[in-house]
Amino acid sequence: MTDILAWHDYFVTVAQVSATLAGLLFVGVTISLNHMLQGRGYLFRAWSALFLQLEALLIGLFSLIPGQPMLWLGLEYVATGLAILAAIRVFGHYFPDDGRSVVLGSKGARIVRGTLLHIATLLPVLAGILLILRIPHAFIWLVPAQVICLYLSLGNAWVFAVEIPRRMEEAKEVAGGGRYPGTTRMPE
């Protein structure tokens, strides 16, 4: 399984991007913290996004350990995927994505996020099992997992850093009678 040498740059990039995106998520959460505390689903989304980036970071770092036997790497992937899924599900039990989080909070959006979350955490488990069984091309299953992690985390970073503050400002303006949402015109 010398395939791992061919994937070196990929794993370096995954580790760097995931660490950077985790920082962006912290900034977004900080900007919107007061509003996020009003909807438990935002807390669940923030936790999920941060833990998906932790998963990506761990997979990248574990894959860069020099000379590591494929059996160990496979076990690390399995443990990482299952532990991240368990951590997200336990947190979700106490802070469910319940629809009170109005930005992308519809039932359909929650189902899509939940499905993608499970895929993103279980594909590394599959890759780990394939590594343990010495089945070729096991690493390819990490690519869709990383893409989903990025998609969910970037989407949530946008919601936390831009969309929630924008909607809060818009609601203040409407409540204060200053102007109509999305315009600079005063009401007639």
N, C-alpha and C positions, 0 to 999 in steps of 0.2 A: 504494500500500500504506500508507494512513494508518491501517490497523488497529492499528498498534503504539501509537498514542496511547490507544486504547481499552483496551489491555492494560497500561498503565503501572502501575496499582496492583497488578496481579497480579505483575508482575516485581519490584516493590519488596518485596512480601510474600515471594515466593520467595527473594529474596536474604537478607532478614532471618531467615526461618525456617531456611534452610540453614546460615547462620553460627551461629545459636543451637544447632541440633541437633549441629553438628560439635563445639561445646564440650561438650555433654552426652555425646557419644560419648567424648571424651577423658577425662572424669571417670569414666565407666563402665569404660573400659579400665584406667585407673589403679587403680581399686578392685579389679579382678580380675586384675591383671597376672600375679601369681605362678601362679595357676591357668591362665590363658590360655597361658602358656608351655609347659604340659604337653600341650596339644593344638594342633597346627599350624593346624587349621581355624579356631580362634578368631582367630588372627592374620589369616588370610585374610578372615574376616568383618569384623573391625575395619577392615582396609585397604579392603575393598569399601565398607563403610558410609561411611567418611570420604571416599572418592573419589566416591561417589554424591552426597554433599552438596557436594563441590567442583564437580561437574558442575552441580548446581542453582544454586549461587552464581555460577558463570561465566555460565550462561545468563541469569540475572537481571541481572547486571552488564552483559554485552554488549548486552542488550536495552534498557538504560537510557542508552546512549550517544546523546546528542542529535544529530540530523541524519545519522545513519549510513545509508549506502545499503543497501537490502535485500540486494543482492548480497553485501556484506561480512558482514552479519549472518548470512546463510545459510551463508557459508563458515565463519564462527566456530562456528555450531551443528554443522556437519559435522565440523570439526576437533576440537571439544570432545568430541562423542560418541565419535568413533573413538579419540581419545587416551585418554580415560577407560577405554574398554573395553580398549584395549591395555595400559594400566598395570595394570588389575585382573587381566587374564589372565596377564601376565608374573609378577606377584607370586604369583598362584595356582599357577603352575608350580613355584615354589620352596617355597610354603607351601600345599599343597593342603588343601581341606576334606575330610579323609580319614576321618571317622567317629570319630576319637579325641576329638572335641569332643562330649561326650555330651549337652549341652543342645541340643535340636533338631538332633541330628547324624545322624539316620537318612538312609538313601539317598533316600527320598522328599522329605524336607525339603531336602536338598542340591539335588535336581533342580529343585524349585520355586524355590529361591533363585537357582540358576543361570539358569533360564529368565527369571525376572523381571529379573535383572541385565542380561541381553542386551536385553530389551525396553526397559528404562529408558535404556540407553545408545544404542540404535539409533533410538528414536523422535525424539530431537533431530536425528539425521542426516537422517531423513525430512523433518522440518520444515524443515531447512536446504535440502534439495534443492528442496522445494516453494517456498520463498522465492526461491531462485535462479531457478526457472522461472516465478516470479510467479503461482503458483496461489493463489487466494483461500483463506482460512481455514487457512493453514499453521500458525499458532500453536496451534491446537486440539490438535495432536499432542503438544505439550509438556505438556499437562495430565496425561494418563495416565503419562507419564514421571515427572513430579514426584510424583504420587501413589505410584507404585511406589518411588521414591527414599525418600519419607517412610516408607512401610510397612516397607521393609527396614531403614532406619536406626533407626526407633523400636523395631522388634522387637529389633534387636541391642543397642540401648542398654539395653533392659529386661533382656536376657540378661546383659550385662556388669555392670550396676549392681545388679541385684536377684537374678536367678535363680542365677548362679554363686556369689555369696557365700552365698545361702540354702542351696544344696546343699552347699557346703563346710562350713558350720556344722552342718548335719544329719549329714554324714558323720563329723565330729569327735565329735558326741554319740553316734552309734551305735558308733563305734570305742571310745569311752571307757566305754561301758556306762551312760551317764548316763540315757538315756531313749529311748523309741521315736521314730522320725522322725515329726514332725508332732503330737506329743503332749507333755504336760507330766508324764506319769505315769512312774514308775519301773517297770522290769521286775519281774515277780513271781517 
